[in-house]
Amino acid sequence: MVKTYKLQNLGCANCAAKMEKSINKLDGVNSATMNFFMQKLTVDVEDGKLDEIMLEVKKICKKVEPDMKIMGL
């Protein structure tokens, strides 16, 4: 299942790269791409695991970029 989220207040490309790397390590994530310039996160996850994975994604993002918001969560 592929899902795209709009990001708000993503401050730097380096932080986006750190978050993308950590998200890709999560169990159940086939791929994740965080685009700093477009302010978007695209995740491809195993069916039925989206909600549980996105909770972990939110935690990862809060650690790296506390002011960033993932729209639609």
C-alpha positions, -999 to 999 in steps of 0.1 A, spaced: 0 0 0 15 33 -11 4 65 7 16 101 4 15 127 31 20 164 30 46 177 55 45 210 73 75 228 89 101 204 76 132 227 81 162 211 65 172 185 39 196 168 63 168 162 88 146 148 60 174 124 50 178 112 86 141 106 90 139 88 56 168 65 66 151 56 100 117 50 84 131 27 58 145 5 87 110 -1 102 96 -36 99 68 -36 73 81 -7 53 89 -16 17 102 19 9 99 55 21 109 87 4 109 121 21 111 150 -4 123 181 13 116 205 -16 81 192 -22 74 188 16 61 153 10 65 118 25 57 88 5 56 54 22 50 19 7 40 -5 35 27 -40 38 -11 -42 37 -28 -39 71 2 -23 88 -2 13 78 -17 26 111 9 9 133 38 20 110 26 56 109 26 58 147 63 48 146 70 73 117 54 100 138 78 92 167 108 92 145 99 126 130 92 142 164 127 132 176 145 147 146 122 177 138 99 184 167 79 212 150 72 192 118 37 179 112 25 151 90 -8 163 75 -36 137 74 -25 118 106 
